[in-house]
Amino acid sequence: NAGVTQTPKFQVLKTGQSMTLQCAQDMNHEYMSWYRQDPGMGLRLIHYSVGAGITDQGEVPNGYNVSRSTTEDFPLRLLSAAPSQTSVYFCASSRGTGELFFGEGSRLTVL
Amino acid sequence: GQQVMQIPQYQHVQEGEDFTTYCNSSTTLSNIQWYKQRPGGHPVFLIQLVKSGEVKKQKRLTFQFGEAKKNSSLHITATQTTDVGTYFCAGNTGGFKTIFGAGTRLFVKA
């Protein structure tokens, strides 16, 4: 099992560009989520999903869109990147309200 | 909204010394989880506590969940260099929103 797979691992964008961070899990988990990690601020929840077709906002949703068309995939879209979105992004999945399984992270720099 | 505070932000210890990190929530939690993140890595699940007053041990690590289910602690006895990293608590209030504390970064000097 691959677990939670995130792509790309590294990305550099210019302000205003758009991009999608991909996340896929092969554990048949219903729950998936996106976090961003910034120094001194821990992991902040961006968006989450409790199943295909269902998404909800987390703590810091502005500037990000998500969709969940399948159980396996949960992409995160930045429509118009800003320098404040420079961060490390982690995707996670779980069976319920228990253990979160994290991907290896995507490091995004917005110039 | 739900907030989870964690202290201290950093802790430097000599190898063999003990270490404790504390977590406090603004709301009552249905469960609390602890994760460890090594430098350059991703968070890895350590344990979940569910019951009021619960205490769990994993070798040198002791985890506690407060009676009011609003606070928790992680204590490491006799730290080793392999314990370095950032320890996060993460709280859940019953839904699927898991909110993380800011983490405590542990440095261990040999």
Interface residues (C-beta under 8 A of the other chain):
Chain A: Y31 S33 Y35 G40 M41 G42 L43 R44 L45 Y48 V50 D56 G58 E59 F90 G96 T97 G98 E99 L100 F101 F102 G103 E104 G105
Chain B: G1 Q6 Q9 S30 N31 Q33 Y35 G41 H42 P43 V44 F45 Q48 F88 A90 N92 G94 G95 F96 K97 T98 I99 F100 G101 A102 G103
